Amino acid sequence: MGFYSEENEGGRMKKVLLLMVAVMLIVGLMAGPALADAVTPSTNEDNINEGWAHFNVLEVGPGYAEIQFVSTRSFASCFEYRTDGDTSQASGDNYNGDITDGLYPFTCVANDTETMTLYADEYIEIRMVFGAETDERFDWTRVDVLPAMTDGKVTGGGNWDHPTIEGLTNYVQVNAQMKDGDVKGNIHWRQAREDDQNAINLVADVYYLYILGDTAYVAGQTADGQYVSAKIVDGGASNVPDEVTIHANVTGSDFGGTSGDPKTVEKGNFKIH
């Protein structure tokens, strides 16, 4: 039978406190944040340091950010993205069964890079939760953009021949304007041979317009859900050619494809107001 003393009582209290701490640690390991860490154990910054799949922010401007998605190995790494925390952009089940908030627009790269311009009012979020190695996956990572403009206008059109396919011509016509933050207009992209083979004919209602100096960024969506965007550089004088970089995705994923480098518009003229 024991006897009371301040020394023994203190020892018992220490054992009780140690036991409580141990229980708290075990419960903590079973809690939600630990599960999230297990699903997304890395960060974009860690992946950059490790030489793993990651994204780089190449440019941030009013209402947009230019993002470079990077894969450093031969298997696919897939990046989802959303804007301004808008959960309505999700559709269907995520390819990762541990992710329960749906599947967002995404792009996959394998041992390559892809550059996309994403548009938002305040911020863009990017995550990588499927594809790649499981230890490379990371949760939503925020990229803030600058406040967008409220007024501007771009009109005109032009065409250029395909650099490697004879007889294949591209034509772009834009009529887009923003007034007090409200955007209206359309962007029309047609690509076809003279015999109408391999035709692409997209007419999209504009939902985004931003003008920075002699450059306009325009984005729209067609009635059947396809996305078209263009970066237009106004050459200014009539004897100076314009440039167009056209992006489109006929599968319905926002800004998920590109036609490549800027094209010099040989005929026609764009005007940025």
One Martini backbone bead per residue (centre of mass of N, CA, C, O) as a GRO file, in nm:
protein
  273
    1MET     BB    1   0.094   0.036   0.025
    2GLY     BB    2   0.082   0.351  -0.020
    3PHE     BB    3   0.207   0.686   0.008
    4TYR     BB    4   0.193   1.015   0.073
    5SER     BB    5   0.349   1.257  -0.150
    6GLU     BB    6   0.469   1.509  -0.339
    7GLU     BB    7   0.653   1.328  -0.512
    8ASN     BB    8   0.444   1.110  -0.597
    9GLU     BB    9   0.226   1.301  -0.705
   10GLY     BB   10   0.408   1.428  -0.923
   11GLY     BB   11   0.459   1.164  -1.078
   12ARG     BB   12   0.167   1.106  -1.153
   13MET     BB   13   0.113   1.368  -1.308
   14LYS     BB   14   0.326   1.320  -1.526
   15LYS     BB   15   0.200   1.058  -1.640
   16VAL     BB   16  -0.073   1.181  -1.718
   17LEU     BB   17   0.035   1.396  -1.912
   18LEU     BB   18   0.182   1.201  -2.105
   19LEU     BB   19  -0.073   1.041  -2.182
   20MET     BB   20  -0.231   1.280  -2.300
   21VAL     BB   21  -0.030   1.351  -2.522
   22ALA     BB   22  -0.035   1.077  -2.665
   23VAL     BB   23  -0.336   1.081  -2.737
   24MET     BB   24  -0.332   1.347  -2.901
   25LEU     BB   25  -0.137   1.244  -3.118
   26ILE     BB   26  -0.310   1.009  -3.222
   27VAL     BB   27  -0.560   1.177  -3.296
   28GLY     BB   28  -0.412   1.368  -3.492
   29LEU     BB   29  -0.333   1.141  -3.700
   30MET     BB   30  -0.661   1.087  -3.760
   31ALA     BB   31  -0.714   1.342  -3.885
   32GLY     BB   32  -0.781   1.529  -4.162
   33PRO     BB   33  -0.501   1.668  -4.228
   34ALA     BB   34  -0.351   1.397  -4.261
   35LEU     BB   35  -0.505   1.303  -4.510
   36ALA     BB   36  -0.428   1.542  -4.687
   37ASP     BB   37  -0.122   1.482  -4.670
   38ALA     BB   38  -0.143   1.200  -4.805
   39VAL     BB   39  -0.257   1.312  -5.079
   40THR     BB   40  -0.077   1.598  -5.034
   41PRO     BB   41   0.261   1.593  -4.958
   42SER     BB   42   0.314   1.843  -5.130
   43THR     BB   43   0.458   2.117  -5.315
   44ASN     BB   44   0.541   2.329  -5.555
   45GLU     BB   45   0.808   2.420  -5.425
   46ASP     BB   46   0.922   2.139  -5.371
   47ASN     BB   47   0.919   2.044  -5.668
   48ILE     BB   48   1.121   2.245  -5.769
   49ASN     BB   49   1.357   2.151  -5.579
   50GLU     BB   50   1.332   1.837  -5.690
   51GLY     BB   51   1.249   1.825  -6.005
   52TRP     BB   52   0.948   1.823  -6.040
   53ALA     BB   53   0.640   1.865  -6.091
   54HIS     BB   54   0.523   2.195  -6.210
   55PHE     BB   55   0.471   2.550  -6.168
   56ASN     BB   56   0.496   2.863  -6.346
   57VAL     BB   57   0.512   3.215  -6.314
   58LEU     BB   58   0.554   3.435  -6.580
   59GLU     BB   59   0.277   3.617  -6.555
   60VAL     BB   60   0.121   3.918  -6.419
   61GLY     BB   61  -0.205   4.063  -6.454
   62PRO     BB   62  -0.490   4.204  -6.536
   63GLY     BB   63  -0.686   3.920  -6.506
   64TYR     BB   64  -0.402   3.748  -6.525
   65ALA     BB   65  -0.207   3.440  -6.597
   66GLU     BB   66   0.105   3.297  -6.679
   67ILE     BB   67   0.138   2.944  -6.721
   68GLN     BB   68   0.380   2.687  -6.645
   69PHE     BB   69   0.388   2.352  -6.727
   70VAL     BB   70   0.584   2.087  -6.565
   71SER     BB   71   0.766   1.803  -6.694
   72THR     BB   72   1.048   1.572  -6.607
   73ARG     BB   73   0.893   1.317  -6.718
   74SER     BB   74   0.733   1.049  -6.905
   75PHE     BB   75   0.496   1.100  -6.729
   76ALA     BB   76   0.196   1.209  -6.636
   77SER     BB   77   0.102   1.545  -6.542
   78CYS     BB   78  -0.179   1.683  -6.357
   79PHE     BB   79  -0.355   2.000  -6.387
   80GLU     BB   80  -0.558   2.191  -6.199
   81TYR     BB   81  -0.810   2.461  -6.242
   82ARG     BB   82  -0.919   2.777  -6.088
   83THR     BB   83  -1.148   3.057  -6.022
   84ASP     BB   84  -1.230   3.237  -5.749
   85GLY     BB   85  -1.342   2.971  -5.600
   86ASP     BB   86  -1.516   2.820  -5.823
   87THR     BB   87  -1.708   2.527  -5.784
   88SER     BB   88  -1.872   2.519  -6.064
   89GLN     BB   89  -1.617   2.412  -6.239
   90ALA     BB   90  -1.699   2.143  -6.162
   91SER     BB   91  -1.690   1.793  -6.300
   92GLY     BB   92  -1.740   1.526  -6.169
   93ASP     BB   93  -1.507   1.290  -6.108
   94ASN     BB   94  -1.223   1.227  -5.976
   95TYR     BB   95  -0.935   1.039  -6.047
   96ASN     BB   96  -0.918   1.078  -5.741
   97GLY     BB   97  -1.083   0.914  -5.485
   98ASP     BB   98  -0.984   1.122  -5.244
   99ILE     BB   99  -1.137   1.332  -5.416
  100THR     BB  100  -1.457   1.518  -5.344
  101ASP     BB  101  -1.478   1.808  -5.535
  102GLY     BB  102  -1.394   1.711  -5.809
  103LEU     BB  103  -1.351   1.809  -6.155
  104TYR     BB  104  -1.129   2.012  -6.311
  105PRO     BB  105  -0.976   2.179  -6.512
  106PHE     BB  106  -0.717   2.035  -6.733
  107THR     BB  107  -0.365   1.939  -6.764
  108CYS     BB  108  -0.123   1.736  -6.947
  109VAL     BB  109   0.222   1.637  -6.889
  110ALA     BB  110   0.522   1.490  -7.065
  111ASN     BB  111   0.827   1.578  -7.076
  112ASP     BB  112   0.719   1.889  -7.057
  113THR     BB  113   0.562   2.194  -7.174
  114GLU     BB  114   0.294   2.433  -7.076
  115THR     BB  115   0.128   2.730  -7.187
  116MET     BB  116  -0.103   2.941  -7.000
  117THR     BB  117  -0.389   3.157  -6.998
  118LEU     BB  118  -0.540   3.284  -6.707
  119TYR     BB  119  -0.861   3.393  -6.582
  120ALA     BB  120  -0.942   3.662  -6.339
  121ASP     BB  121  -1.037   3.871  -6.084
  122GLU     BB  122  -0.820   3.763  -5.841
  123TYR     BB  123  -0.775   3.430  -5.869
  124ILE     BB  124  -0.569   3.134  -5.885
  125GLU     BB  125  -0.589   2.770  -5.891
  126ILE     BB  126  -0.355   2.492  -5.824
  127ARG     BB  127  -0.338   2.135  -5.888
  128MET     BB  128  -0.193   1.794  -5.800
  129VAL     BB  129  -0.381   1.463  -5.784
  130PHE     BB  130  -0.301   1.340  -6.068
  131GLY     BB  131  -0.077   1.173  -6.163
  132ALA     BB  132   0.208   1.102  -6.122
  133GLU     BB  133   0.348   1.096  -5.829
  134THR     BB  134   0.230   1.082  -5.510
  135ASP     BB  135   0.474   1.264  -5.381
  136GLU     BB  136   0.394   1.526  -5.583
  137ARG     BB  137   0.137   1.608  -5.463
  138PHE     BB  138  -0.086   1.901  -5.463
  139ASP     BB  139  -0.260   2.155  -5.356
  140TRP     BB  140  -0.402   2.436  -5.358
  141THR     BB  141  -0.257   2.712  -5.543
  142ARG     BB  142  -0.205   3.052  -5.525
  143VAL     BB  143  -0.278   3.317  -5.777
  144ASP     BB  144  -0.247   3.647  -5.811
  145VAL     BB  145  -0.412   3.915  -5.956
  146LEU     BB  146  -0.483   4.189  -6.117
  147PRO     BB  147  -0.679   4.428  -6.175
  148ALA     BB  148  -0.912   4.487  -6.395
  149MET     BB  149  -1.046   4.631  -6.641
  150THR     BB  150  -1.341   4.836  -6.771
  151ASP     BB  151  -1.223   4.946  -7.056
  152GLY     BB  152  -1.263   4.846  -7.407
  153LYS     BB  153  -1.129   4.770  -7.752
  154VAL     BB  154  -1.163   4.518  -8.024
  155THR     BB  155  -1.094   4.511  -8.378
  156GLY     BB  156  -1.103   4.292  -8.644
  157GLY     BB  157  -0.876   4.128  -8.889
  158GLY     BB  158  -0.721   3.814  -9.015
  159ASN     BB  159  -0.462   3.634  -9.203
  160TRP     BB  160  -0.296   3.303  -9.239
  161ASP     BB  161  -0.066   3.080  -9.324
  162HIS     BB  162   0.039   2.784  -9.298
  163PRO     BB  163   0.373   2.692  -9.243
  164THR     BB  164   0.333   2.358  -9.352
  165ILE     BB  165   0.040   2.375  -9.492
  166GLU     BB  166  -0.078   2.371  -9.789
  167GLY     BB  167  -0.376   2.570  -9.814
  168LEU     BB  168  -0.379   2.657  -9.509
  169THR     BB  169  -0.611   2.877  -9.346
  170ASN     BB  170  -0.632   3.159  -9.130
  171TYR     BB  171  -0.912   3.314  -8.945
  172VAL     BB  172  -0.965   3.632  -8.770
  173GLN     BB  173  -1.244   3.769  -8.577
  174VAL     BB  174  -1.296   4.079  -8.387
  175ASN     BB  175  -1.567   4.190  -8.144
  176ALA     BB  176  -1.473   4.371  -7.858
  177GLN     BB  177  -1.619   4.492  -7.541
  178MET     BB  178  -1.577   4.722  -7.257
  179LYS     BB  179  -1.823   4.837  -7.003
  180ASP     BB  180  -1.807   4.868  -6.682
  181GLY     BB  181  -1.713   4.544  -6.695
  182ASP     BB  182  -1.875   4.477  -6.951
  183VAL     BB  183  -1.902   4.205  -7.182
  184LYS     BB  184  -1.886   4.197  -7.548
  185GLY     BB  185  -1.906   3.969  -7.819
  186ASN     BB  186  -1.670   3.823  -8.068
  187ILE     BB  187  -1.498   3.518  -8.183
  188HIS     BB  188  -1.346   3.420  -8.501
  189TRP     BB  189  -1.244   3.089  -8.609
  190ARG     BB  190  -1.077   2.988  -8.914
  191GLN     BB  191  -0.983   2.661  -9.059
  192ALA     BB  192  -0.882   2.604  -9.408
  193ARG     BB  193  -0.919   2.491  -9.705
  194GLU     BB  194  -1.033   2.545 -10.016
  195ASP     BB  195  -1.197   2.252  -9.991
  196ASP     BB  196  -1.279   2.237  -9.670
  197GLN     BB  197  -1.069   2.089  -9.528
  198ASN     BB  198  -1.003   2.079  -9.201
  199ALA     BB  199  -1.225   2.232  -9.049
  200ILE     BB  200  -1.245   2.533  -8.852
  201ASN     BB  201  -1.551   2.670  -8.679
  202LEU     BB  202  -1.547   2.939  -8.451
  203VAL     BB  203  -1.801   3.093  -8.234
  204ALA     BB  204  -1.749   3.328  -7.970
  205ASP     BB  205  -1.841   3.445  -7.669
  206VAL     BB  206  -1.742   3.707  -7.489
  207TYR     BB  207  -1.594   3.713  -7.134
  208TYR     BB  208  -1.302   3.840  -7.211
  209LEU     BB  209  -1.111   4.155  -7.155
  210TYR     BB  210  -0.772   4.271  -7.223
  211ILE     BB  211  -0.567   4.575  -7.208
  212LEU     BB  212  -0.208   4.624  -7.303
  213GLY     BB  213  -0.165   4.854  -7.491
  214ASP     BB  214  -0.097   4.662  -7.790
  215THR     BB  215  -0.257   4.437  -7.612
  216ALA     BB  216  -0.495   4.167  -7.647
  217TYR     BB  217  -0.725   3.979  -7.439
  218VAL     BB  218  -0.928   3.703  -7.553
  219ALA     BB  219  -1.241   3.538  -7.445
  220GLY     BB  220  -1.443   3.241  -7.533
  221GLN     BB  221  -1.773   3.079  -7.595
  222THR     BB  222  -1.951   2.845  -7.723
  223ALA     BB  223  -2.259   2.697  -7.746
  224ASP     BB  224  -2.100   2.396  -7.705
  225GLY     BB  225  -1.837   2.464  -7.498
  226GLN     BB  226  -1.614   2.603  -7.646
  227TYR     BB  227  -1.281   2.734  -7.650
  228VAL     BB  228  -1.160   3.078  -7.707
  229SER     BB  229  -0.837   3.237  -7.760
  230ALA     BB  230  -0.657   3.565  -7.774
  231LYS     BB  231  -0.354   3.721  -7.882
  232ILE     BB  232  -0.324   4.071  -7.961
  233VAL     BB  233  -0.109   4.259  -8.183
  234ASP     BB  234  -0.077   4.592  -8.251
  235GLY     BB  235   0.114   4.753  -8.498
  236GLY     BB  236  -0.057   5.015  -8.597
  237ALA     BB  237   0.051   5.071  -8.855
  238SER     BB  238  -0.039   4.975  -9.176
  239ASN     BB  239   0.275   4.864  -9.234
  240VAL     BB  240   0.225   4.695  -8.968
  241PRO     BB  241   0.204   4.400  -8.844
  242ASP     BB  242   0.024   4.172  -8.690
  243GLU     BB  243  -0.059   3.960  -8.403
  244VAL     BB  244  -0.145   3.603  -8.340
  245THR     BB  245  -0.266   3.404  -8.062
  246ILE     BB  246  -0.424   3.092  -8.078
  247HIS     BB  247  -0.684   2.935  -7.884
  248ALA     BB  248  -0.808   2.588  -7.847
  249ASN     BB  249  -1.096   2.369  -7.741
  250VAL     BB  250  -1.301   2.096  -7.854
  251THR     BB  251  -1.352   1.946  -7.552
  252GLY     BB  252  -1.415   2.177  -7.307
  253SER     BB  253  -1.137   2.293  -7.202
  254ASP     BB  254  -1.007   2.557  -7.068
  255PHE     BB  255  -0.732   2.636  -7.240
  256GLY     BB  256  -0.626   2.328  -7.359
  257GLY     BB  257  -0.497   2.475  -7.619
  258THR     BB  258  -0.266   2.516  -7.907
  259SER     BB  259  -0.110   2.670  -8.204
  260GLY     BB  260   0.127   2.836  -8.075
  261ASP     BB  261   0.282   3.068  -8.215
  262PRO     BB  262   0.293   3.361  -8.333
  263LYS     BB  263   0.107   3.522  -8.591
  264THR     BB  264   0.129   3.678  -8.890
  265VAL     BB  265  -0.062   3.926  -9.024
  266GLU     BB  266  -0.104   3.981  -9.372
  267LYS     BB  267  -0.422   4.035  -9.366
  268GLY     BB  268  -0.532   4.300  -9.230
  269ASN     BB  269  -0.675   4.463  -8.919
  270PHE     BB  270  -0.611   4.560  -8.601
  271LYS     BB  271  -0.794   4.734  -8.328
  272ILE     BB  272  -0.695   4.921  -8.045
  273HIS     BB  273  -0.887   5.133  -7.805
   0.00000   0.00000   0.00000
